[in-house]
Amino acid sequence: MAAPPPNAWNTDRLVPMLTVFNLTTPHPYLAGIRTLPLTCAIPEADFRKAADRWVTEARQLFAWCREECRL
């Protein structure tokens, strides 16, 4: 029951990735994962813009879960 939302999201968008954790427990949970570069030599202003984009992506991911999958 927990797997279809991540499969649907990741097939359509992939980033941030949606995954299910704690499958061995009675209450698995969803998590959004956004990878970051290991080396990040950019000015602080550019990093802040990127971080704002990551927050927007995370909001979209969890809004989609709520709307499409009633989670």
Backbone torsions as a table, in degrees:
resi	resn	phi	psi	omega
1	MET	NA	-29.1	-178.0
2	ALA	-83.3	-19.4	-173.4
3	ALA	-77.4	-35.3	-175.8
4	PRO	-57.5	-41.9	179.4
5	PRO	-59.9	-48.2	177.6
6	PRO	-61.6	-39.7	179.0
7	ASN	-60.8	-44.1	-179.3
8	ALA	-65.8	-46.5	-178.8
9	TRP	-62.4	-50.5	-174.4
10	ASN	-66.1	-31.8	177.3
11	THR	-67.1	-38.2	-176.7
12	ASP	-83.2	-42.6	-169.5
13	ARG	-123.6	-41.0	178.4
14	LEU	72.7	-45.9	-176.6
15	VAL	-116.7	125.4	-7.2
16	PRO	-68.6	154.7	-178.0
17	MET	-81.5	142.2	177.6
18	LEU	-107.5	131.5	-179.4
19	THR	-139.2	163.4	179.2
20	VAL	-110.1	133.9	177.8
21	PHE	-117.2	163.3	177.4
22	ASN	59.0	46.9	179.3
23	LEU	-66.2	-19.4	-178.7
24	THR	-86.2	-3.3	179.8
25	THR	-102.5	164.6	179.1
26	PRO	-66.5	-20.1	-176.4
27	HIS	-127.4	81.5	176.3
28	PRO	-66.0	158.3	178.7
29	TYR	-132.5	155.0	179.6
30	LEU	-91.7	148.0	175.8
31	ALA	-141.1	140.8	173.9
32	GLY	-97.6	132.7	-177.7
33	ILE	-120.9	128.0	177.5
34	ARG	-122.9	119.0	180.0
35	THR	-78.9	147.2	177.1
36	LEU	-120.5	150.6	177.3
37	PRO	-65.3	146.0	178.4
38	LEU	-67.3	-35.6	176.7
39	THR	-114.9	129.5	-174.2
40	CYS	-134.0	84.7	-178.5
41	ALA	-101.1	70.2	178.1
42	ILE	-125.8	154.9	178.4
43	PRO	-61.8	154.1	-177.4
44	GLU	-56.6	-40.1	-179.5
45	ALA	-61.5	-40.6	178.4
46	ASP	-68.6	-37.3	177.6
47	PHE	-64.0	-41.0	179.1
48	ARG	-61.9	-40.4	177.4
49	LYS	-62.7	-43.0	179.0
50	ALA	-64.2	-42.6	179.8
51	ALA	-63.3	-38.3	176.2
52	ASP	-61.6	-39.4	178.1
53	ARG	-64.7	-40.7	179.6
54	TRP	-64.1	-38.9	178.2
55	VAL	-64.5	-42.5	177.9
56	THR	-60.2	-45.0	179.1
57	GLU	-61.5	-42.1	179.8
58	ALA	-64.3	-41.6	177.9
59	ARG	-62.5	-42.0	178.6
60	GLN	-62.0	-41.9	-178.7
61	LEU	-61.4	-50.3	-176.2
62	PHE	-75.1	-28.9	173.0
63	ALA	-65.4	-40.7	177.2
64	TRP	-61.0	-44.6	178.5
65	CYS	-58.4	-42.8	-179.0
66	ARG	-67.2	-44.2	-175.3
67	GLU	-77.1	-48.2	-173.0
68	GLU	-82.0	-35.1	-172.8
69	CYS	-114.1	0.6	179.4
70	ARG	55.7	41.6	179.0
71	LEU	-100.6	NA	NA
